[in-house]
Structures are given as structure tokens and as C-alpha cells.
Amino acid sequence: MTTEMKKLNVLMCGAGEYTTGWTEKGASKSDKKIGVVGLTLFDLRRLGKVDQLSMVGVSGAKFPAIKKHFEENIAGVYKDMDVSFESFPKADNYNPVAYKEAIDKLSPGDAVIIFTPDNTHYPIALYAIEHDLHVLVTKPAVQLLPHHNALVAAAKKHNVVCFVEHHKRFDPVYSDAKARAASLGEFNFFSAWMSQPKSQLDTFRAWAGKDSDISYYLSSHHIDIHCWIMQGRAVPTRVVASAATGIATSEPYNCVPQTEDTITLLVDWQSLSSSKHRGTAVYSASWTAPLKSGVHSAQQWYYMAEKGEINVDQAHRGYDIVQDETGKAWYNPFYMKYSPSESGHFDGQRGYGYISIEKFIDAARSVNAGHVQPSEFDGHGLPTIANTVLTTAILNAGRISLDEKRPVNIKHTNGEWILE
Ligand SMILES: NC(=O)c1ccc[n+]([C@@H]2O[C@H](COP(=O)([O-])OP(=O)(O)OC[C@H]3O[C@@H](n4cnc5c(N)ncnc54)[C@H](O)[C@@H]3O)[C@@H](O)[C@H]2O)c1
């Protein structure tokens, strides 16, 4: 039976930079000063798509500062923004499983948006799905391929929407390039470069090199874009990884000894329509790029196929600003636009950071109303958990290749992707 679309209750998991714009050192100085998830959900509540909001971190101590930050920098800047939310845990002591209490308070059909450290995505997403909740999990969805397969199975069993927040799929240039690649014939070569300045090693100190690496953190973006372009046309078969080291582990960063600076994955791809066509992909990511380069994230890729090529440079979009104090900088208004509209309201509804979250909210609401089945989104080219399994396969294979110093094969057996 189909009904009208109801407003969605949403729990935000993680109270960090992406959700709130608030970091250990106060308001973030990056390109996410007031965050993305909280702001987008407050605006979607203003527009009638979202109802009750809650947020869970690992300690209640940070919430008074976060609430003040939202009051001043969101409610105080944009018109008609209700920035209220219920916070978990209530107590100030460290509690890494407070997400269970917050999830237990929700009802089937509500939603959970997860922006927590990479190694916590799997238990939180699984717990939410098993409570019949729709889930949007940030990239990298999980670190291990068996965990990804388990989430695909759980989402199917509980008939809920589970998307990975691969917002670059909604970048107008990337999505246009994806469509154009389809007419260029057999794939031949892909190369991607993404980097952030080495000051990020301070920002990421708590987990860098310990709980995740720069390939999971940054290459996940372009590996997903390439897998998306190749979906149904070719599959990855073999991964060899190489890493540069020595900067992160030296003064002044002194990261843990196993921290890599720059990770490169070399991946073989096999065409599904022609046994003689094979391609090569090189995905590189670094968090030891120079300071003051004018961009927060260098991000460029090159795609070559039988009948043409595509070049994308999303760090320099033909738009730069010079200020006496700081010099030249390239901004990215296609991602999040923070300046208010003529009427004084939030005006970033066309940014791909916003669209990515709105697509998930719309999907969950339409499933709740009985208009669509969650599995239908797999056929829409959206970053569903089922559509993103090869992204995790490549990232996981890369990690194994680095740790065990060997090539890793990706295979499809008994209806499932595995690593060998
Ligand atoms: N910052 C970015 O630009 C960005 C962009 C896209 C995706 N991401 C992804 O989002 C995730 C978080 O990134 P961030 O930059 O917001 O990190 P962050 O370090 O600023 O925040 C992480 C938050 O997660 C919370 N947390 C940790 N363990 C938890 C648990 N067990 N339960 C609930 N909360 C827990 C922490 O308290 C903290 O508030 C990462 O997976 C990252 O890859 C970040």
C-alpha cells in the first residue's frame, strides 16, 4: 500500500568536522567550517523533509560547545533554522558504544547517517540495519570486503536503504564525465591523484596510520568514480600497492611508525564484453602534499579509452581568489555554498555535498511511503551498498598488498566477491 511521504527522523553518528564543523581545536579552519551533515539536515527540516534530529559521539562533554557553535554560526547566520537535536551520550565520560543507546531510541523506518572514524563504520552500520533503519555511511564504507558483503546481505534482509556517501558522484563534472565515458569504447587507462596538505596529519593525528590510511581516506573517492564508470563494463582483477614513507613519521608530525605518506594502487581491469581488452588503473593519494598550494584537496583524474580520453581537474575550476594576507586560493563552490540567499536563507541546495544527503533522505522517505523498494536504487546508478562492493574490494586488496608485500587477486565466486 502506498501512502504520502512522511518527514524522516534522523540520527547523526559522529560529532566531528564533517557533521558539525567543530573539531578538537574549535571551529574547523578547513573548507567545512560549519560542517555538512548537520547544516544540510537543519535545512531539509526547514524545507519539510526531516523531523526529529539526534546526534551521537563518544562523550557528552563536547555538546554544549557544538550547540553554541550551531546557534551562532547557523541559526545566527541563516533565517528560519531550527538547530535543535537530542545528544548522546548524556554523560561526559568516554563511551564508544553510546550509538547503541541512540539507535535503540529510533523506530523502524527512521534513518542513521554515519560520519565516524573508518574502523567504526561497520559495527555501527550493521547495528542500525539490524534495527530496520535506513543507513547512509561515509566513505570508505568499511575497510574489509567481507564486512561490505555482510552489509549488502543485511540491508537486503531488512529491506532498508543503505547508501555510501560518495558525494563526488553528484559533482556535475564527474557525473557528466561518467555519461560521456560510456561512448568512448573499451577502457584502457585511468589515473587519479588526490592529496591534502601535510598539516592534515595534525588534524588526523588520532587515527592516521593507526586505524586507517590515506588510500582508504582519499583514494576511495576516485576508485569509486572509476568503478562507477566501469559498472557492468569491466571488473578489477588484480591489485599491487606501493607506498612512499618518511615524512609523516618525521618531525614535526611524528606519526606512528607504520604511517605511509603516499599510497599508490596499480589495478588490472578486465573488460566484460571483450576478452582481449584489458585496462590499467593507477590510484594515488597523499597527505604529505605541500602547504600553501592554494587548494585544500588536489583532485584530478585522466581516463583513456578506445575512442577518446577525459581529463578532469577539480582542484582548479577556473575560479581563484587572491587575498593580501594569504595569497592565491582555489575554492570549490560546487561542493558546499555557505553564503546566504537574497532572502537570508541557506542557499547551498545545489552543492553536491548537500545533494548527496538529500538523495538519501528522499530514498528513505519514498521507501517508507511504499513508493519504491530499496533494491530498485541499485538499478539507478546510485552509490548503494550493493553498487559499491568493488570499491571496497580494491581498497582492501591494496591494504593487504602493502602489509603482505604481494599482489592480491579479486574474484567472483558463488555469487560473492572475494580476495585471494
Ligand atoms: N572531514 C572530511 O572532509 C570528510 C569528508 C568526507 C568523509 N569523511 C569521513 O567521515 C568520517 C569522519 O570524519 P570527520 O572528518 O568528521 O572526523 P572527526 O575526527 O572530525 O570526527 C569523528 C567523530 O566521530 C566520533 N566517534 C568516534 N568513535 C565513535 C563511536 N564509536 N560512536 C560514535 N561516534 C564516534 C568522534 O567523537 C568524532 O566526533 C571518516 O570516515 C571520514 O573518512 C570526512
The ligand as an ORCA input file, in Angstrom:
! r2SCAN-3c Opt
* xyz 0 1
  N      36.402     15.677      7.065
  C      36.135     15.416      5.803
  O      36.415     16.196      4.890
  C      35.421     14.170      5.396
  C      34.860     14.156      4.161
  C      34.170     13.026      3.767
  C      34.123     11.950      4.587
  N      34.734     11.958      5.792
  C      34.656     10.752      6.596
  O      33.864     10.967      7.754
  C      34.352     10.197      8.827
  C      34.581     11.118      9.981
  O      35.305     12.215      9.509
  P      35.406     13.590     10.301
  O      36.336     14.428      9.486
  O      34.073     14.113     10.667
  O      36.204     13.072     11.595
  P      36.406     13.708     13.036
  O      37.611     13.057     13.597
  O      36.351     15.194     12.975
  O      35.100     13.197     13.796
  C      34.829     11.873     14.085
  C      33.726     11.847     15.105
  O      33.320     10.514     15.316
  C      33.092     10.344     16.699
  N      33.222      8.934     17.041
  C      34.338      8.189     17.152
  N      34.028      6.911     17.510
  C      32.676      6.880     17.617
  C      31.757      5.890     18.009
  N      32.167      4.649     18.321
  N      30.448      6.207     18.055
  C      30.021      7.447     17.745
  N      30.850      8.452     17.391
  C      32.156      8.162     17.334
  C      34.111     11.229     17.380
  O      33.705     11.552     18.674
  C      34.113     12.428     16.449
  O      33.103     13.329     16.857
  C      35.590      9.461      8.310
  O      35.231      8.151      7.923
  C      35.986     10.252      7.092
  O      36.618      9.437      6.104
  C      35.345     13.085      6.223
*
